[in-house]
């Protein structure tokens, strides 16, 4: 929950001005949900891809404030970030929830960026390695139960 619309469009313009259009590098930005559609319009015809910061594992229902795969597809989003350390920490997203989200996204042919990273407390207390091991084990379970891979 950082940039507003003006800050988001300014960031996009800044990235666009610095891009080398003869590169093999893929560039992804992930603005807040209210600004996804505007970001897609601003990035049209560029090398910048727009991805969602989250997705709900359900297609519809009484999940106020959540965003479904069909909502994202309707504005041209086909990729999503899943497993932010912040969502694990503040929204108590479990490995089971992450598995459901990954499976839902993949079943809808989304490109999934699965986060493996520690929160700031783990880093500051030198527990980051244990945190990464736990997330890596979760990733291995995802790989075994779905067609997800680190190269998907």
N, CA, C and O atoms as a GROMACS GRO file, in nm:
protein
  608
    1UNK      N    1   0.084  -0.118   0.000
    1UNK     CA    2   0.000   0.000   0.000
    1UNK      C    3   0.088   0.124   0.000
    1UNK      O    4   0.095   0.196   0.099
    2UNK      N    5   0.154   0.146  -0.110
    2UNK     CA    6   0.242   0.260  -0.115
    2UNK      C    7   0.197   0.364  -0.216
    2UNK      O    8   0.133   0.462  -0.176
    3UNK      N    9   0.227   0.349  -0.340
    3UNK     CA   10   0.205   0.456  -0.438
    3UNK      C   11   0.058   0.483  -0.466
    3UNK      O   12  -0.024   0.390  -0.471
    4UNK      N   13   0.024   0.612  -0.486
    4UNK     CA   14  -0.108   0.647  -0.535
    4UNK      C   15  -0.102   0.646  -0.689
    4UNK      O   16   0.000   0.607  -0.747
    5UNK      N   17  -0.208   0.689  -0.755
    5UNK     CA   18  -0.213   0.682  -0.901
    5UNK      C   19  -0.104   0.767  -0.966
    5UNK      O   20  -0.038   0.723  -1.059
    6UNK      N   21  -0.087   0.888  -0.918
    6UNK     CA   22   0.015   0.976  -0.976
    6UNK      C   23   0.154   0.917  -0.958
    6UNK      O   24   0.235   0.917  -1.051
    7UNK      N   25   0.182   0.867  -0.839
    7UNK     CA   26   0.314   0.806  -0.814
    7UNK      C   27   0.335   0.682  -0.901
    7UNK      O   28   0.446   0.658  -0.948
    8UNK      N   29   0.229   0.605  -0.921
    8UNK     CA   30   0.238   0.484  -1.004
    8UNK      C   31   0.268   0.521  -1.148
    8UNK      O   32   0.357   0.462  -1.210
    9UNK      N   33   0.196   0.618  -1.203
    9UNK     CA   34   0.221   0.655  -1.343
    9UNK      C   35   0.358   0.722  -1.358
    9UNK      O   36   0.425   0.702  -1.460
   10UNK      N   37   0.401   0.799  -1.259
   10UNK     CA   38   0.536   0.858  -1.263
   10UNK      C   39   0.642   0.748  -1.264
   10UNK      O   40   0.741   0.757  -1.337
   11UNK      N   41   0.622   0.645  -1.182
   11UNK     CA   42   0.717   0.534  -1.179
   11UNK      C   43   0.723   0.464  -1.314
   11UNK      O   44   0.831   0.432  -1.363
   12UNK      N   45   0.608   0.440  -1.374
   12UNK     CA   46   0.604   0.374  -1.505
   12UNK      C   47   0.678   0.458  -1.608
   12UNK      O   48   0.757   0.404  -1.685
   13UNK      N   49   0.653   0.587  -1.610
   13UNK     CA   50   0.720   0.674  -1.706
   13UNK      C   51   0.871   0.674  -1.683
   13UNK      O   52   0.948   0.677  -1.779
   14UNK      N   53   0.914   0.670  -1.558
   14UNK     CA   54   1.057   0.665  -1.526
   14UNK      C   55   1.119   0.534  -1.576
   14UNK      O   56   1.228   0.536  -1.634
   15UNK      N   57   1.051   0.423  -1.553
   15UNK     CA   58   1.102   0.294  -1.600
   15UNK      C   59   1.106   0.292  -1.752
   15UNK      O   60   1.205   0.248  -1.811
   16UNK      N   61   1.002   0.341  -1.816
   16UNK     CA   62   0.997   0.344  -1.963
   16UNK      C   63   1.115   0.424  -2.019
   16UNK      O   64   1.174   0.385  -2.120
   17UNK      N   65   1.148   0.534  -1.956
   17UNK     CA   66   1.255   0.620  -2.008
   17UNK      C   67   1.393   0.557  -1.992
   17UNK      O   68   1.488   0.597  -2.060
   18UNK      N   69   1.405   0.459  -1.904
   18UNK     CA   70   1.535   0.396  -1.878
   18UNK      C   71   1.552   0.261  -1.947
   18UNK      O   72   1.660   0.203  -1.944
   19UNK      N   73   1.445   0.211  -2.007
   19UNK     CA   74   1.451   0.078  -2.070
   19UNK      C   75   1.530   0.081  -2.200
   19UNK      O   76   1.517   0.173  -2.281
   20UNK      N   77   1.610  -0.021  -2.216
   20UNK     CA   78   1.678  -0.045  -2.343
   20UNK      C   79   1.589  -0.141  -2.421
   20UNK      O   80   1.572  -0.256  -2.381
   21UNK      N   81   1.533  -0.095  -2.532
   21UNK     CA   82   1.437  -0.177  -2.605
   21UNK      C   83   1.502  -0.288  -2.686
   21UNK      O   84   1.433  -0.362  -2.755
   22UNK      N   85   1.633  -0.300  -2.679
   22UNK     CA   86   1.703  -0.410  -2.746
   22UNK      C   87   1.753  -0.511  -2.645
   22UNK      O   88   1.864  -0.563  -2.659
   23UNK      N   89   1.675  -0.539  -2.544
   23UNK     CA   90   1.718  -0.628  -2.437
   23UNK      C   91   1.634  -0.755  -2.434
   23UNK      O   92   1.520  -0.757  -2.481
   24UNK      N   93   1.691  -0.858  -2.381
   24UNK     CA   94   1.618  -0.983  -2.360
   24UNK      C   95   1.557  -0.988  -2.220
   24UNK      O   96   1.491  -1.086  -2.185
   25UNK      N   97   1.579  -0.885  -2.143
   25UNK     CA   98   1.529  -0.881  -2.006
   25UNK      C   99   1.379  -0.855  -2.004
   25UNK      O  100   1.329  -0.771  -2.078
   26UNK      N  101   1.309  -0.929  -1.920
   26UNK     CA  102   1.167  -0.905  -1.899
   26UNK      C  103   1.153  -0.814  -1.778
   26UNK      O  104   1.215  -0.838  -1.674
   27UNK      N  105   1.071  -0.711  -1.789
   27UNK     CA  106   1.047  -0.618  -1.681
   27UNK      C  107   0.903  -0.633  -1.636
   27UNK      O  108   0.811  -0.631  -1.718
   28UNK      N  109   0.883  -0.648  -1.505
   28UNK     CA  110   0.749  -0.659  -1.448
   28UNK      C  111   0.732  -0.553  -1.341
   28UNK      O  112   0.823  -0.528  -1.261
   29UNK      N  113   0.616  -0.490  -1.342
   29UNK     CA  114   0.580  -0.401  -1.232
   29UNK      C  115   0.451  -0.455  -1.172
   29UNK      O  116   0.372  -0.520  -1.239
   30UNK      N  117   0.433  -0.426  -1.045
   30UNK     CA  118   0.317  -0.480  -0.974
   30UNK      C  119   0.251  -0.370  -0.891
   30UNK      O  120   0.270  -0.364  -0.769
   31UNK      N  121   0.175  -0.283  -0.956
   31UNK     CA  122   0.110  -0.175  -0.882
   31UNK      C  123  -0.004  -0.227  -0.794
   31UNK      O  124  -0.049  -0.341  -0.809
   32UNK      N  125  -0.050  -0.143  -0.704
   32UNK     CA  126  -0.167  -0.178  -0.623
   32UNK      C  127  -0.288  -0.201  -0.712
   32UNK      O  128  -0.297  -0.146  -0.822
   33UNK      N  129  -0.382  -0.283  -0.665
   33UNK     CA  130  -0.497  -0.322  -0.745
   33UNK      C  131  -0.572  -0.206  -0.810
   33UNK      O  132  -0.608  -0.216  -0.928
   34UNK      N  133  -0.598  -0.096  -0.739
   34UNK     CA  134  -0.676   0.010  -0.804
   34UNK      C  135  -0.610   0.069  -0.929
   34UNK      O  136  -0.677   0.133  -1.011
   35UNK      N  137  -0.480   0.048  -0.944
   35UNK     CA  138  -0.407   0.112  -1.053
   35UNK      C  139  -0.362   0.014  -1.162
   35UNK      O  140  -0.289   0.053  -1.253
   36UNK      N  141  -0.404  -0.111  -1.154
   36UNK     CA  142  -0.362  -0.210  -1.253
   36UNK      C  143  -0.407  -0.173  -1.394
   36UNK      O  144  -0.328  -0.178  -1.488
   37UNK      N  145  -0.532  -0.136  -1.408
   37UNK     CA  146  -0.585  -0.107  -1.542
   37UNK      C  147  -0.512   0.011  -1.605
   37UNK      O  148  -0.477   0.008  -1.723
   38UNK      N  149  -0.491   0.116  -1.527
   38UNK     CA  150  -0.418   0.233  -1.578
   38UNK      C  151  -0.274   0.194  -1.613
   38UNK      O  152  -0.220   0.241  -1.713
   39UNK      N  153  -0.213   0.111  -1.531
   39UNK     CA  154  -0.075   0.066  -1.557
   39UNK      C  155  -0.068  -0.012  -1.688
   39UNK      O  156   0.026   0.005  -1.765
   40UNK      N  157  -0.166  -0.095  -1.714
   40UNK     CA  158  -0.169  -0.172  -1.839
   40UNK      C  159  -0.175  -0.077  -1.958
   40UNK      O  160  -0.104  -0.096  -2.057
   41UNK      N  161  -0.259   0.025  -1.949
   41UNK     CA  162  -0.269   0.123  -2.058
   41UNK      C  163  -0.137   0.196  -2.078
   41UNK      O  164  -0.094   0.217  -2.191
   42UNK      N  165  -0.072   0.235  -1.968
   42UNK     CA  166   0.054   0.310  -1.977
   42UNK      C  167   0.168   0.223  -2.030
   42UNK      O  168   0.263   0.275  -2.089
   43UNK      N  169   0.159   0.091  -2.010
   43UNK     CA  170   0.268   0.001  -2.050
   43UNK      C  171   0.245  -0.062  -2.187
   43UNK      O  172   0.332  -0.133  -2.238
   44UNK      N  173   0.131  -0.037  -2.246
   44UNK     CA  174   0.101  -0.094  -2.377
   44UNK      C  175   0.207  -0.052  -2.479
   44UNK      O  176   0.243   0.065  -2.488
   45UNK      N  177   0.256  -0.149  -2.554
   45UNK     CA  178   0.357  -0.123  -2.655
   45UNK      C  179   0.499  -0.110  -2.601
   45UNK      O  180   0.590  -0.071  -2.675
   46UNK      N  181   0.518  -0.143  -2.474
   46UNK     CA  182   0.651  -0.137  -2.414
   46UNK      C  183   0.694  -0.278  -2.372
   46UNK      O  184   0.620  -0.374  -2.390
   47UNK      N  185   0.812  -0.287  -2.318
   47UNK     CA  186   0.861  -0.415  -2.266
   47UNK      C  187   0.820  -0.439  -2.121
   47UNK      O  188   0.862  -0.537  -2.060
   48UNK      N  189   0.737  -0.351  -2.066
   48UNK     CA  190   0.696  -0.362  -1.926
   48UNK      C  191   0.570  -0.446  -1.917
   48UNK      O  192   0.469  -0.417  -1.981
   49UNK      N  193   0.577  -0.550  -1.834
   49UNK     CA  194   0.462  -0.636  -1.806
   49UNK      C  195   0.402  -0.594  -1.672
   49UNK      O  196   0.475  -0.557  -1.580
   50UNK      N  197   0.271  -0.600  -1.662
   50UNK     CA  198   0.202  -0.564  -1.538
   50UNK      C  199   0.151  -0.692  -1.474
   50UNK      O  200   0.085  -0.773  -1.539
   51UNK      N  201   0.182  -0.710  -1.347
   51UNK     CA  202   0.141  -0.829  -1.275
   51UNK      C  203   0.066  -0.790  -1.148
   51UNK      O  204   0.087  -0.682  -1.094
   52UNK      N  205  -0.022  -0.878  -1.102
   52UNK     CA  206  -0.098  -0.853  -0.980
   52UNK      C  207  -0.016  -0.890  -0.857
   52UNK      O  208   0.071  -0.977  -0.862
   53UNK      N  209  -0.045  -0.822  -0.746
   53UNK     CA  210   0.026  -0.848  -0.621
   53UNK      C  211  -0.032  -0.966  -0.544
   53UNK      O  212   0.031  -1.015  -0.451
   54UNK      N  213  -0.150  -1.011  -0.581
   54UNK     CA  214  -0.216  -1.119  -0.507
   54UNK      C  215  -0.333  -1.170  -0.589
   54UNK      O  216  -0.376  -1.106  -0.685
   55UNK      N  217  -0.385  -1.285  -0.549
   55UNK     CA  218  -0.503  -1.343  -0.612
   55UNK      C  219  -0.574  -1.425  -0.505
   55UNK      O  220  -0.509  -1.481  -0.417
   56UNK      N  221  -0.706  -1.433  -0.513
   56UNK     CA  222  -0.779  -1.519  -0.421
   56UNK      C  223  -0.791  -1.657  -0.481
   56UNK      O  224  -0.801  -1.672  -0.603
   57UNK      N  225  -0.792  -1.757  -0.396
   57UNK     CA  226  -0.800  -1.894  -0.444
   57UNK      C  227  -0.941  -1.933  -0.489
   57UNK      O  228  -0.960  -2.038  -0.549
   58UNK      N  229  -1.041  -1.847  -0.460
   58UNK     CA  230  -1.179  -1.873  -0.500
   58UNK      C  231  -1.214  -1.790  -0.623
   58UNK      O  232  -1.160  -1.681  -0.642
   59UNK      N  233  -1.304  -1.840  -0.704
   59UNK     CA  234  -1.342  -1.767  -0.825
   59UNK      C  235  -1.444  -1.658  -0.796
   59UNK      O  236  -1.445  -1.554  -0.861
   60UNK      N  237  -1.530  -1.682  -0.698
   60UNK     CA  238  -1.630  -1.582  -0.662
   60UNK      C  239  -1.680  -1.612  -0.522
   60UNK      O  240  -1.645  -1.715  -0.464
   61UNK      N  241  -1.761  -1.524  -0.470
   61UNK     CA  242  -1.819  -1.545  -0.338
   61UNK      C  243  -1.803  -1.423  -0.250
   61UNK      O  244  -1.758  -1.318  -0.294
   62UNK      N  245  -1.842  -1.439  -0.126
   62UNK     CA  246  -1.840  -1.329  -0.029
   62UNK      C  247  -1.701  -1.313   0.031
   62UNK      O  248  -1.677  -1.346   0.147
   63UNK      N  249  -1.609  -1.263  -0.050
   63UNK     CA  250  -1.471  -1.241  -0.008
   63UNK      C  251  -1.437  -1.094  -0.030
   63UNK      O  252  -1.353  -1.060  -0.113
   64UNK      N  253  -1.504  -1.009   0.045
   64UNK     CA  254  -1.494  -0.864   0.028
   64UNK      C  255  -1.348  -0.818   0.023
   64UNK      O  256  -1.268  -0.851   0.110
   65UNK      N  257  -1.317  -0.741  -0.080
   65UNK     CA  258  -1.184  -0.685  -0.096
   65UNK      C  259  -1.086  -0.775  -0.169
   65UNK      O  260  -0.976  -0.731  -0.203
   66UNK      N  261  -1.123  -0.899  -0.193
   66UNK     CA  262  -1.035  -0.992  -0.262
   66UNK      C  263  -1.052  -0.979  -0.413
   66UNK      O  264  -1.149  -0.919  -0.460
   67UNK      N  265  -0.957  -1.034  -0.489
   67UNK     CA  266  -0.957  -1.024  -0.634
   67UNK      C  267  -0.943  -1.164  -0.693
   67UNK      O  268  -0.854  -1.241  -0.655
   68UNK      N  269  -1.033  -1.196  -0.786
   68UNK     CA  270  -1.033  -1.330  -0.847
   68UNK      C  271  -0.954  -1.329  -0.978
   68UNK      O  272  -0.920  -1.224  -1.033
   69UNK      N  273  -0.926  -1.448  -1.024
   69UNK     CA  274  -0.854  -1.462  -1.152
   69UNK      C  275  -0.935  -1.402  -1.267
   69UNK      O  276  -0.878  -1.340  -1.356
   70UNK      N  277  -1.067  -1.420  -1.266
   70UNK     CA  278  -1.147  -1.365  -1.375
   70UNK      C  279  -1.148  -1.212  -1.373
   70UNK      O  280  -1.151  -1.149  -1.479
   71UNK      N  281  -1.145  -1.152  -1.254
   71UNK     CA  282  -1.135  -1.006  -1.245
   71UNK      C  283  -1.005  -0.958  -1.307
   71UNK      O  284  -1.003  -0.861  -1.383
   72UNK      N  285  -0.897  -1.027  -1.275
   72UNK     CA  286  -0.766  -0.989  -1.329
   72UNK      C  287  -0.760  -1.010  -1.479
   72UNK      O  288  -0.711  -0.924  -1.552
   73UNK      N  289  -0.810  -1.123  -1.526
   73UNK     CA  290  -0.811  -1.149  -1.670
   73UNK      C  291  -0.892  -1.045  -1.746
   73UNK      O  292  -0.857  -1.009  -1.858
   74UNK      N  293  -1.000  -0.997  -1.685
   74UNK     CA  294  -1.088  -0.902  -1.754
   74UNK      C  295  -1.019  -0.770  -1.786
   74UNK      O  296  -1.065  -0.696  -1.872
   75UNK      N  297  -0.908  -0.741  -1.717
   75UNK     CA  298  -0.833  -0.618  -1.748
   75UNK      C  299  -0.697  -0.649  -1.811
   75UNK      O  300  -0.614  -0.560  -1.828
   76UNK      N  301  -0.675  -0.776  -1.846
   76UNK     CA  302  -0.554  -0.811  -1.919
   76UNK      C  303  -0.437  -0.857  -1.834
   76UNK      O  304  -0.324  -0.862  -1.883
   77UNK      N  305  -0.461  -0.890  -1.710
   77UNK     CA  306  -0.354  -0.940  -1.622
   77UNK      C  307  -0.346  -1.092  -1.636
   77UNK      O  308  -0.448  -1.160  -1.628
   78UNK      N  309  -0.225  -1.144  -1.658
   78UNK     CA  310  -0.208  -1.289  -1.669
   78UNK      C  311  -0.092  -1.340  -1.585
   78UNK      O  312  -0.039  -1.449  -1.610
   79UNK      N  313  -0.051  -1.261  -1.485
   79UNK     CA  314   0.055  -1.305  -1.394
   79UNK      C  315   0.028  -1.250  -1.256
   79UNK      O  316  -0.039  -1.147  -1.239
   80UNK      N  317   0.081  -1.320  -1.155
   80UNK     CA  318   0.052  -1.284  -1.017
   80UNK      C  319   0.169  -1.322  -0.926
   80UNK      O  320   0.239  -1.420  -0.949
   81UNK      N  321   0.187  -1.242  -0.823
   81UNK     CA  322   0.285  -1.272  -0.718
   81UNK      C  323   0.210  -1.340  -0.605
   81UNK      O  324   0.105  -1.292  -0.561
   82UNK      N  325   0.263  -1.453  -0.558
   82UNK     CA  326   0.201  -1.527  -0.448
   82UNK      C  327   0.306  -1.556  -0.342
   82UNK      O  328   0.420  -1.591  -0.374
   83UNK      N  329   0.267  -1.541  -0.216
   83UNK     CA  330   0.354  -1.581  -0.106
   83UNK      C  331   0.439  -1.470  -0.046
   83UNK      O  332   0.541  -1.499   0.016
   84UNK      N  333   0.400  -1.344  -0.064
   84UNK     CA  334   0.474  -1.235   0.000
   84UNK      C  335   0.495  -1.265   0.148
   84UNK      O  336   0.405  -1.317   0.213
   85UNK      N  337   0.611  -1.232   0.200
   85UNK     CA  338   0.633  -1.250   0.343
   85UNK      C  339   0.535  -1.166   0.424
   85UNK      O  340   0.492  -1.207   0.532
   86UNK      N  341   0.498  -1.048   0.373
   86UNK     CA  342   0.402  -0.964   0.443
   86UNK      C  343   0.265  -1.030   0.453
   86UNK      O  344   0.199  -1.021   0.556
   87UNK      N  345   0.223  -1.097   0.348
   87UNK     CA  346   0.092  -1.164   0.351
   87UNK      C  347   0.098  -1.286   0.442
   87UNK      O  348  -0.001  -1.318   0.508
   88UNK      N  349   0.212  -1.352   0.447
   88UNK     CA  350   0.226  -1.464   0.540
   88UNK      C  351   0.215  -1.412   0.684
   88UNK      O  352   0.151  -1.473   0.770
   89UNK      N  353   0.281  -1.299   0.710
   89UNK     CA  354   0.288  -1.245   0.844
   89UNK      C  355   0.159  -1.177   0.887
   89UNK      O  356   0.104  -1.211   0.992
   90UNK      N  357   0.110  -1.082   0.808
   90UNK     CA  358  -0.003  -1.000   0.852
   90UNK      C  359  -0.140  -1.059   0.821
   90UNK      O  360  -0.238  -1.027   0.889
   91UNK      N  361  -0.148  -1.145   0.720
   91UNK     CA  362  -0.275  -1.206   0.684
   91UNK      C  363  -0.276  -1.356   0.716
   91UNK      O  364  -0.371  -1.426   0.681
   92UNK      N  365  -0.172  -1.402   0.782
   92UNK     CA  366  -0.162  -1.542   0.825
   92UNK      C  367  -0.183  -1.642   0.712
   92UNK      O  368  -0.247  -1.745   0.731
   93UNK      N  369  -0.130  -1.610   0.594
   93UNK     CA  370  -0.144  -1.703   0.482
   93UNK      C  371  -0.057  -1.825   0.509
   93UNK      O  372   0.065  -1.814   0.526
   94UNK      N  373  -0.120  -1.938   0.512
   94UNK     CA  374  -0.052  -2.065   0.542
   94UNK      C  375  -0.001  -2.130   0.413
   94UNK      O  376  -0.036  -2.089   0.302
   95UNK      N  377   0.080  -2.232   0.431
   95UNK     CA  378   0.125  -2.309   0.316
   95UNK      C  379   0.006  -2.365   0.239
   95UNK      O  380   0.007  -2.368   0.116
   96UNK      N  381  -0.096  -2.410   0.311
   96UNK     CA  382  -0.216  -2.465   0.248
   96UNK      C  383  -0.286  -2.359   0.162
   96UNK      O  384  -0.329  -2.388   0.050
   97UNK      N  385  -0.298  -2.238   0.215
   97UNK     CA  386  -0.361  -2.130   0.139
   97UNK      C  387  -0.278  -2.097   0.015
   97UNK      O  388  -0.334  -2.078  -0.093
   98UNK      N  389  -0.146  -2.091   0.032
   98UNK     CA  390  -0.059  -2.061  -0.082
   98UNK      C  391  -0.070  -2.168  -0.189
   98UNK      O  392  -0.071  -2.137  -0.308
   99UNK      N  393  -0.080  -2.293  -0.148
   99UNK     CA  394  -0.097  -2.402  -0.243
   99UNK      C  395  -0.226  -2.384  -0.323
   99UNK      O  396  -0.227  -2.402  -0.445
  100UNK      N  397  -0.333  -2.348  -0.255
  100UNK     CA  398  -0.460  -2.325  -0.324
  100UNK      C  399  -0.448  -2.209  -0.423
  100UNK      O  400  -0.499  -2.217  -0.535
  101UNK      N  401  -0.382  -2.103  -0.382
  101UNK     CA  402  -0.365  -1.988  -0.470
  101UNK      C  403  -0.283  -2.023  -0.593
  101UNK      O  404  -0.317  -1.986  -0.706
  102UNK      N  405  -0.174  -2.094  -0.571
  102UNK     CA  406  -0.088  -2.134  -0.684
  102UNK      C  407  -0.166  -2.223  -0.779
  102UNK      O  408  -0.162  -2.202  -0.901
  103UNK      N  409  -0.235  -2.322  -0.726
  103UNK     CA  410  -0.312  -2.413  -0.811
  103UNK      C  411  -0.421  -2.339  -0.888
  103UNK      O  412  -0.444  -2.368  -1.006
  104UNK      N  413  -0.488  -2.244  -0.823
  104UNK     CA  414  -0.592  -2.166  -0.891
  104UNK      C  415  -0.529  -2.083  -1.003
  104UNK      O  416  -0.580  -2.081  -1.115
  105UNK      N  417  -0.421  -2.015  -0.973
  105UNK     CA  418  -0.356  -1.931  -1.074
  105UNK      C  419  -0.308  -2.015  -1.192
  105UNK      O  420  -0.328  -1.976  -1.308
  106UNK      N  421  -0.247  -2.127  -1.165
  106UNK     CA  422  -0.198  -2.212  -1.274
  106UNK      C  423  -0.312  -2.272  -1.356
  106UNK      O  424  -0.301  -2.286  -1.478
  107UNK      N  425  -0.422  -2.306  -1.289
  107UNK     CA  426  -0.535  -2.362  -1.363
  107UNK      C  427  -0.596  -2.258  -1.457
  107UNK      O  428  -0.663  -2.293  -1.554
  108UNK      N  429  -0.571  -2.131  -1.429
  108UNK     CA  430  -0.619  -2.021  -1.514
  108UNK      C  431  -0.509  -1.970  -1.608
  108UNK      O  432  -0.523  -1.865  -1.670
  109UNK      N  433  -0.399  -2.046  -1.616
  109UNK     CA  434  -0.286  -2.014  -1.704
  109UNK      C  435  -0.216  -1.882  -1.671
  109UNK      O  436  -0.168  -1.812  -1.760
  110UNK      N  437  -0.209  -1.850  -1.544
  110UNK     CA  438  -0.134  -1.734  -1.499
  110UNK      C  439   0.013  -1.772  -1.483
  110UNK      O  440   0.045  -1.886  -1.448
  111UNK      N  441   0.099  -1.678  -1.509
  111UNK     CA  442   0.239  -1.691  -1.472
  111UNK      C  443   0.246  -1.659  -1.323
  111UNK      O  444   0.193  -1.557  -1.279
  112UNK      N  445   0.310  -1.746  -1.246
  112UNK     CA  446   0.317  -1.729  -1.100
  112UNK      C  447   0.458  -1.694  -1.058
  112UNK      O  448   0.554  -1.761  -1.095
  113UNK      N  449   0.468  -1.587  -0.982
  113UNK     CA  450   0.593  -1.550  -0.915
  113UNK      C  451   0.575  -1.587  -0.769
  113UNK      O  452   0.504  -1.519  -0.695
  114UNK      N  453   0.638  -1.697  -0.728
  114UNK     CA  454   0.622  -1.746  -0.592
  114UNK      C  455   0.737  -1.694  -0.507
  114UNK      O  456   0.854  -1.724  -0.532
  115UNK      N  457   0.703  -1.616  -0.407
  115UNK     CA  458   0.806  -1.551  -0.324
  115UNK      C  459   0.870  -1.650  -0.227
  115UNK      O  460   0.802  -1.728  -0.160
  116UNK      N  461   1.000  -1.645  -0.223
  116UNK     CA  462   1.073  -1.715  -0.118
  116UNK      C  463   1.162  -1.610  -0.053
  116UNK      O  464   1.266  -1.572  -0.108
  117UNK      N  465   1.121  -1.565   0.061
  117UNK     CA  466   1.196  -1.462   0.130
  117UNK      C  467   1.150  -1.452   0.274
  117UNK      O  468   1.039  -1.492   0.309
  118UNK      N  469   1.238  -1.400   0.353
  118UNK     CA  470   1.210  -1.390   0.495
  118UNK      C  471   1.150  -1.254   0.527
  118UNK      O  472   1.161  -1.160   0.448
  119UNK      N  473   1.087  -1.243   0.644
  119UNK     CA  474   1.040  -1.112   0.687
  119UNK      C  475   1.156  -1.038   0.755
  119UNK      O  476   1.261  -1.097   0.781
  120UNK      N  477   1.135  -0.912   0.784
  120UNK     CA  478   1.243  -0.828   0.836
  120UNK      C  479   1.290  -0.875   0.973
  120UNK      O  480   1.408  -0.865   1.004
  121UNK      N  481   1.199  -0.927   1.057
  121UNK     CA  482   1.240  -0.976   1.190
  121UNK      C  483   1.333  -1.096   1.177
  121UNK      O  484   1.433  -1.105   1.248
  122UNK      N  485   1.300  -1.190   1.087
  122UNK     CA  486   1.387  -1.306   1.066
  122UNK      C  487   1.524  -1.261   1.017
  122UNK      O  488   1.627  -1.314   1.060
  123UNK      N  489   1.526  -1.165   0.929
  123UNK     CA  490   1.655  -1.116   0.878
  123UNK      C  491   1.736  -1.050   0.989
  123UNK      O  492   1.855  -1.078   1.005
  124UNK      N  493   1.672  -0.962   1.065
  124UNK     CA  494   1.743  -0.891   1.171
  124UNK      C  495   1.791  -0.982   1.283
  124UNK      O  496   1.891  -0.952   1.349
  125UNK      N  497   1.721  -1.093   1.306
  125UNK     CA  498   1.759  -1.188   1.412
  125UNK      C  499   1.840  -1.305   1.360
  125UNK      O  500   1.858  -1.405   1.430
  126UNK      N  501   1.890  -1.294   1.237
  126UNK     CA  502   1.970  -1.399   1.174
  126UNK      C  503   1.898  -1.533   1.166
  126UNK      O  504   1.961  -1.639   1.171
  127UNK      N  505   1.765  -1.529   1.152
  127UNK     CA  506   1.685  -1.651   1.135
  127UNK      C  507   1.642  -1.669   0.990
  127UNK      O  508   1.557  -1.753   0.960
  128UNK      N  509   1.699  -1.591   0.902
  128UNK     CA  510   1.654  -1.594   0.763
  128UNK      C  511   1.674  -1.730   0.698
  128UNK      O  512   1.594  -1.771   0.615
  129UNK      N  513   1.782  -1.800   0.736
  129UNK     CA  514   1.807  -1.929   0.673
  129UNK      C  515   1.697  -2.030   0.708
  129UNK      O  516   1.652  -2.104   0.622
  130UNK      N  517   1.655  -2.032   0.835
  130UNK     CA  518   1.546  -2.122   0.875
  130UNK      C  519   1.416  -2.087   0.805
  130UNK      O  520   1.340  -2.176   0.766
  131UNK      N  521   1.390  -1.959   0.790
  131UNK     CA  522   1.271  -1.914   0.719
  131UNK      C  523   1.274  -1.960   0.573
  131UNK      O  524   1.173  -2.006   0.520
  132UNK      N  525   1.388  -1.946   0.510
  132UNK     CA  526   1.399  -1.987   0.369
  132UNK      C  527   1.386  -2.137   0.353
  132UNK      O  528   1.329  -2.184   0.255
  133UNK      N  529   1.439  -2.214   0.448
  133UNK     CA  530   1.423  -2.360   0.442
  133UNK      C  531   1.276  -2.396   0.448
  133UNK      O  532   1.229  -2.480   0.371
  134UNK      N  533   1.202  -2.333   0.540
  134UNK     CA  534   1.059  -2.361   0.551
  134UNK      C  535   0.987  -2.328   0.420
  134UNK      O  536   0.906  -2.408   0.372
  135UNK      N  537   1.015  -2.213   0.362
  135UNK     CA  538   0.950  -2.173   0.237
  135UNK      C  539   0.991  -2.266   0.123
  135UNK      O  540   0.909  -2.300   0.038
  136UNK      N  541   1.117  -2.308   0.121
  136UNK     CA  542   1.164  -2.400   0.018
  136UNK      C  543   1.089  -2.534   0.028
  136UNK      O  544   1.052  -2.592  -0.074
  137UNK      N  545   1.066  -2.581   0.150
  137UNK     CA  546   0.989  -2.705   0.167
  137UNK      C  547   0.847  -2.687   0.118
  137UNK      O  548   0.791  -2.778   0.056
  138UNK      N  549   0.788  -2.572   0.144
  138UNK     CA  550   0.655  -2.542   0.091
  138UNK      C  551   0.658  -2.546  -0.061
  138UNK      O  552   0.569  -2.606  -0.123
  139UNK      N  553   0.758  -2.485  -0.123
  139UNK     CA  554   0.771  -2.484  -0.267
  139UNK      C  555   0.782  -2.626  -0.322
  139UNK      O  556   0.724  -2.658  -0.426
  140UNK      N  557   0.856  -2.711  -0.250
  140UNK     CA  558   0.869  -2.851  -0.295
  140UNK      C  559   0.735  -2.921  -0.291
  140UNK      O  560   0.704  -3.000  -0.380
  141UNK      N  561   0.653  -2.893  -0.187
  141UNK     CA  562   0.519  -2.952  -0.181
  141UNK      C  563   0.434  -2.901  -0.296
  141UNK      O  564   0.356  -2.977  -0.354
  142UNK      N  565   0.447  -2.773  -0.329
  142UNK     CA  566   0.372  -2.718  -0.441
  142UNK      C  567   0.408  -2.788  -0.569
  142UNK      O  568   0.322  -2.822  -0.650
  143UNK      N  569   0.537  -2.811  -0.587
  143UNK     CA  570   0.585  -2.875  -0.709
  143UNK      C  571   0.533  -3.017  -0.721
  143UNK      O  572   0.499  -3.063  -0.830
  144UNK      N  573   0.526  -3.088  -0.607
  144UNK     CA  574   0.479  -3.226  -0.611
  144UNK      C  575   0.329  -3.236  -0.635
  144UNK      O  576   0.283  -3.332  -0.696
  145UNK      N  577   0.252  -3.136  -0.589
  145UNK     CA  578   0.107  -3.144  -0.597
  145UNK      C  579   0.048  -3.070  -0.716
  145UNK      O  580  -0.072  -3.076  -0.739
  146UNK      N  581   0.130  -3.003  -0.790
  146UNK     CA  582   0.078  -2.930  -0.905
  146UNK      C  583   0.182  -2.936  -1.017
  146UNK      O  584   0.286  -3.001  -1.004
  147UNK      N  585   0.151  -2.868  -1.125
  147UNK     CA  586   0.247  -2.866  -1.235
  147UNK      C  587   0.338  -2.744  -1.227
  147UNK      O  588   0.400  -2.705  -1.326
  148UNK      N  589   0.345  -2.683  -1.108
  148UNK     CA  590   0.429  -2.566  -1.086
  148UNK      C  591   0.576  -2.606  -1.089
  148UNK      O  592   0.614  -2.713  -1.043
  149UNK      N  593   0.657  -2.518  -1.143
  149UNK     CA  594   0.802  -2.537  -1.136
  149UNK      C  595   0.866  -2.399  -1.129
  149UNK      O  596   0.802  -2.299  -1.162
  150UNK      N  597   0.988  -2.392  -1.086
  150UNK     CA  598   1.054  -2.261  -1.080
  150UNK      C  599   1.072  -2.199  -1.218
  150UNK      O  600   1.106  -2.082  -1.228
  151UNK      N  601   1.052  -2.276  -1.323
  151UNK     CA  602   1.073  -2.227  -1.458
  151UNK      C  603   0.943  -2.213  -1.535
  151UNK      O  604   0.945  -2.200  -1.657
  152UNK      N  605   0.829  -2.216  -1.466
  152UNK     CA  606   0.697  -2.212  -1.531
  152UNK      C  607   0.677  -2.083  -1.605
  152UNK      O  608   0.571  -2.062  -1.665
   0.00000   0.00000   0.00000
